[in-house]
Amino acid sequence: MLQPARQLTASFHAELYQLVPKDHLLRKIDAAVDFGFVYELVENSYCKYYGRPANEPELLFRLLFLQLLYNLSNERMIQEAEVNLAYKWFLGINPEDPLPDASQLSRFRNHRLGASQVEDILKHVVSQCIKQGLVKSKTIIMDATHTLAGSPKQKPFEVLRDAAKRLFRVVVKRHPKLEKKLPKLPSVKSEDAEAEKTMLSYLAQLGETVEELLPDHEGAVSEKLGIAKQIIEDERLLSHKGILSAIDPDARFGWKSSSKSFFGYKEHIAMTEEEIITALEVTPGSTDDGKQLPALLEQTTANGVTVNEIIADTAYSGKDNLARMKKETISPVVPLNPIVHEGGERQEGFEYNKDADFVVCPAGERSKRKAIQGSKTSGESRSLVYYFDVEKCKTCPLREGCYKPGAKSKTYSIRIIAEHYKEQIEFEFSDTFKERIKRRPIIEHKNAEMKRFHGMDTARYRGLFRMRIQAYLTAFVVNVKRMVKLKEQKQPILG
């Protein structure tokens, strides 16, 4: 049951709060930001009339804020708040008041904030920045950064085995009487020739049995069963290109360069020149950066920011993005990369990685080499052709409709220069473009801040759902820090 915001009755011990310095960061944050929006945000995730009284939402939200501000675990956050006067002052409680159990932070984060529209957290802080006159720029800068998954990648056999064990354990824990009715884990080793297929068959059988025995399954059983289904249906699994973790099946391989990869997620960010994050998209690590531009632009405008200019790197210079910006009269300060200038229909499922300079097919295989076709002097558009290992194509589980039997090669072509890019090419040589593109690196500093100080280098939790919550909360934290700095810069110097 959701309680109304309580009015703090200062105790005798509240005099201790005078020891918190007047210029403490938390005092500045409390003065700059109204955290009251959290009541409206989580209202629908509480029962209004029944149940035990819940802890105050703003108190729990402020605890989550402190946790990410100082990069602490749930348990460490509560331990630190018990002895830190500045923390307790910021939380709005008396020095002697008890704190919630650490487990309540997880429940509030996942079942209250997560059950709401977590992106509204960002919307509220951007709105406050606009009302306070801190955002005046009509330019947004876009970029993507990566976060490593909290669990290691696994081989297909390990993925299948661990998914089966996790599903079996949770069913037995919740329904002990069903243990004898569940199929037993086969005694196979990863070295066995048919081990992966045997384990795949067992996981499918286990999943079907659980659904028959527990048609109204929910909670942890539903979660583990959903993961099992996702793994079973991944046709790329046995070719070592599919799901790589039974614990975190949403994490994917991404590439930072042709030789450096990572396993995890990507955060796609839009930010004003005042360094206020206006939009955020979280995706698996294999996602194409450029395809997120429309969503970032729409989220930015929905959050109240007018956009007249977009500054970004070559990943965002695709034909559709340039057309979108031209249609909306947005100046595209985006360097053209010939590789992404496709002039025809793109084959479904193929992704170009601009950092590593190769193409990844739907089965997860990357191209082995490239070549340029066409003459420089003929006046016709040239194409850059990427070649795949045709021997792998012959046995690929996704070869139907992609590889033609008997073909000696499998290629993917991208047109290098097309007629509709001439206008952008001319703009790229202008003094305006050269001056404005110098602003792009400031977003890299923001990405570094989120990773170095606020834990975005590695996922705290598992799954895309929880990764989104972590990313939006972190964006909220760095925006609040920036608000404080911008307000200090606006204040006149007295003396």
Beta strands, then each sheet from edge to edge (+ up, - down):
strand 1: 139-148
strand 2: 252-255
strand 3: 261-272
strand 4: 277-284
strand 5: 309-311
strand 6: 331-333
strand 7: 351-353
strand 8: 358-360
strand 9: 369-373
strand 10: 383-388
strand 11: 410-415
sheet 1: 2+ 3- 1+ 5+ 6+
sheet 2: 2+ 3- 4+
sheet 3: 7+ 8-
sheet 4: 9+ 10- 11+
end
